Amino acid sequence: MYKIAIVGSGNVAWHLTKRLVEQKVDVVLLARNKSKLAEFEHNFNIKTYDKIKPIGGIDLYIIAVKDSAIAHVAAQLKNQPLAHTAGSIEMDLLSFYTDQFGVIYPFQTFRRETDVSWQQIPVFVEACCPDFEQKISSIANLLSPNIFYLNSHKRQYLHLAGVFTNNFINHLLSITKQILETHGLKYQWVFPLLQKTIENAQKFAPGQVQTGPAVRNDKIVIEKHLKLLQNPDWQKVYSALSQSIFNSTKSSDDLD
Ligand SMILES: NC(=O)c1ccc[n+]([C@@H]2O[C@H](COP(=O)([O-])OP(=O)(O)OC[C@H]3O[C@@H](n4cnc5c(N)ncnc54)[C@H](OP(=O)(O)O)[C@@H]3O)[C@@H](O)[C@H]2O)c1
């Protein structure tokens, strides 16, 4: 059985630790934040270290820190087997610090307070060399049965798609909630609509099932909505999205 060191104590570190401990893997945690270390110890009954440095006997250090700190952390783990978990950071960044390096990128949104279903999460791996690829893949396989090999170039497009799918949709829902609650309306009234939107997007090409004022080029309603919005940031979001919806309708009409 592998001995894995998770590096970092944020959202991804939490979920990786939880899953690997559930899978009976020997996990230790290395992170700089002492109060977070105590929470990991308490929740998962694992050994933790408040210094990021090699500790010996580790099969893989999984670096789950913020993207801009990956190089700094890797420099503290020289000549160790390393993987990072970032969508938009090239694997080769790690090659400056070790000759065993790779990536384990779980394509999901992770927040400590919400559970995830690892069985369904696609996990994308990349590795420096065939032997290490085998090791990284079998470790990733402890997280999820859905393992795919993806190079750094393609992974950045997957991450970009994830920003549209999760971050932007989530932001639009945050605006939705504020609009409704400011006007004494219930946020949960949108849930059936949200459900149908996701259902349609999974069944059909999303561009083919678009409805609303932008696709109809209904300028009167669009102007009315812009006035109701008032918040200049939200007006810009509304205008940019409406324009993009209208343009994509136009270009698909041109193809007819
Ligand atoms: N969250 C997601 O949905 C998601 C999904 C897939 C991949 N990822 C990737 O996973 C990685 C971790 O993301 P996250 O969401 O878990 O981030 P996060 O919750 O913001 O946690 C960031 C972690 O980085 C640590 N850190 C920051 N600067 C550091 C430094 N100089 N030295 C040591 N530790 C440092 C922080 O420690 P302190 O608490 O001490 O500041 C914290 O433990 C990122 O590469 C991200 O791109 C995230």
Ligand as a Chemical Component Dictionary entry (heavy atoms), coordinates in Angstrom:
data_LIG
# 
_chem_comp.id                   LIG 
_chem_comp.type                 NON-POLYMER 
_chem_comp.pdbx_formal_charge   0 
_chem_comp.three_letter_code    LIG 
# 
loop_
_chem_comp_atom.comp_id 
_chem_comp_atom.atom_id 
_chem_comp_atom.alt_atom_id 
_chem_comp_atom.type_symbol 
_chem_comp_atom.charge 
_chem_comp_atom.model_Cartn_x 
_chem_comp_atom.model_Cartn_y 
_chem_comp_atom.model_Cartn_z 
_chem_comp_atom.pdbx_ordinal 
LIG N1  N1  N 0  -10.908 23.937 -5.285 1  
LIG C1  C1  C 0  -11.130 23.382 -6.436 2  
LIG O1  O1  O 0  -12.299 23.271 -6.842 3  
LIG C2  C2  C 0  -10.008 22.800 -7.255 4  
LIG C3  C3  C 0  -10.317 21.803 -8.192 5  
LIG C4  C4  C 0  -9.277  21.185 -8.890 6  
LIG C5  C5  C 0  -7.973  21.598 -8.677 7  
LIG N2  N2  N 1  -7.693  22.610 -7.780 8  
LIG C6  C6  C 0  -6.295  22.980 -7.576 9  
LIG O2  O2  O 0  -5.885  22.480 -6.292 10 
LIG C7  C7  C 0  -4.909  23.362 -5.711 11 
LIG C8  C8  C 0  -5.402  23.775 -4.323 12 
LIG O3  O3  O 0  -6.631  24.478 -4.462 13 
LIG P1  P1  P 0  -7.600  24.720 -3.206 14 
LIG O4  O4  O 0  -8.922  25.093 -3.775 15 
LIG O5  O5  O -1 -7.484  23.594 -2.247 16 
LIG O6  O6  O 0  -6.954  26.018 -2.573 17 
LIG P2  P2  P 0  -7.281  26.677 -1.153 18 
LIG O7  O7  O 0  -8.447  26.026 -0.518 19 
LIG O8  O8  O 0  -7.295  28.147 -1.382 20 
LIG O9  O9  O 0  -5.978  26.295 -0.300 21 
LIG C9  C9  C 0  -4.735  26.782 -0.688 22 
LIG C10 C10 C 0  -3.673  26.149 0.185  23 
LIG O10 O10 O 0  -2.403  26.638 -0.282 24 
LIG C11 C11 C 0  -1.617  26.927 0.862  25 
LIG N3  N3  N 0  -0.565  27.870 0.507  26 
LIG C12 C12 C 0  -0.697  29.052 -0.121 27 
LIG N4  N4  N 0  0.518   29.647 -0.272 28 
LIG C13 C13 C 0  1.412   28.795 0.290  29 
LIG C14 C14 C 0  2.822   28.826 0.465  30 
LIG N5  N5  N 0  3.565   29.851 -0.007 31 
LIG N6  N6  N 0  3.432   27.788 1.079  32 
LIG C15 C15 C 0  2.692   26.740 1.537  33 
LIG N7  N7  N 0  1.361   26.647 1.413  34 
LIG C16 C16 C 0  0.727   27.663 0.792  35 
LIG C17 C17 C 0  -2.628  27.526 1.840  36 
LIG O11 O11 O 0  -2.081  27.538 3.108  37 
LIG P3  P3  P 0  -2.531  28.657 4.192  38 
LIG O12 O12 O 0  -3.883  28.226 4.694  39 
LIG O13 O13 O 0  -1.460  28.575 5.204  40 
LIG O14 O14 O 0  -2.579  29.974 3.445  41 
LIG C18 C18 C 0  -3.766  26.519 1.668  42 
LIG O15 O15 O 0  -3.530  25.359 2.423  43 
LIG C19 C19 C 0  -4.739  24.516 -6.694 44 
LIG O16 O16 O 0  -3.626  24.227 -7.508 45 
LIG C20 C20 C 0  -6.021  24.484 -7.518 46 
LIG O17 O17 O 0  -5.821  24.995 -8.822 47 
LIG C21 C21 C 0  -8.692  23.212 -7.062 48 
# 
loop_
_chem_comp_bond.comp_id 
_chem_comp_bond.atom_id_1 
_chem_comp_bond.atom_id_2 
_chem_comp_bond.value_order 
_chem_comp_bond.pdbx_ordinal 
LIG N1  C1  SING 1  
LIG C1  O1  DOUB 2  
LIG C1  C2  SING 3  
LIG C2  C3  SING 4  
LIG C2  C21 DOUB 5  
LIG C3  C4  DOUB 6  
LIG C4  C5  SING 7  
LIG C5  N2  DOUB 8  
LIG N2  C6  SING 9  
LIG N2  C21 SING 10 
LIG C6  O2  SING 11 
LIG C6  C20 SING 12 
LIG O2  C7  SING 13 
LIG C7  C8  SING 14 
LIG C7  C19 SING 15 
LIG C8  O3  SING 16 
LIG O3  P1  SING 17 
LIG P1  O4  DOUB 18 
LIG P1  O5  SING 19 
LIG P1  O6  SING 20 
LIG O6  P2  SING 21 
LIG P2  O7  DOUB 22 
LIG P2  O8  SING 23 
LIG P2  O9  SING 24 
LIG O9  C9  SING 25 
LIG C9  C10 SING 26 
LIG C10 O10 SING 27 
LIG C10 C18 SING 28 
LIG O10 C11 SING 29 
LIG C11 N3  SING 30 
LIG C11 C17 SING 31 
LIG N3  C12 SING 32 
LIG N3  C16 SING 33 
LIG C12 N4  DOUB 34 
LIG N4  C13 SING 35 
LIG C13 C14 SING 36 
LIG C13 C16 DOUB 37 
LIG C14 N5  SING 38 
LIG C14 N6  DOUB 39 
LIG N6  C15 SING 40 
LIG C15 N7  DOUB 41 
LIG N7  C16 SING 42 
LIG C17 O11 SING 43 
LIG C17 C18 SING 44 
LIG O11 P3  SING 45 
LIG P3  O12 DOUB 46 
LIG P3  O13 SING 47 
LIG P3  O14 SING 48 
LIG C18 O15 SING 49 
LIG C19 O16 SING 50 
LIG C19 C20 SING 51 
LIG C20 O17 SING 52 
# 
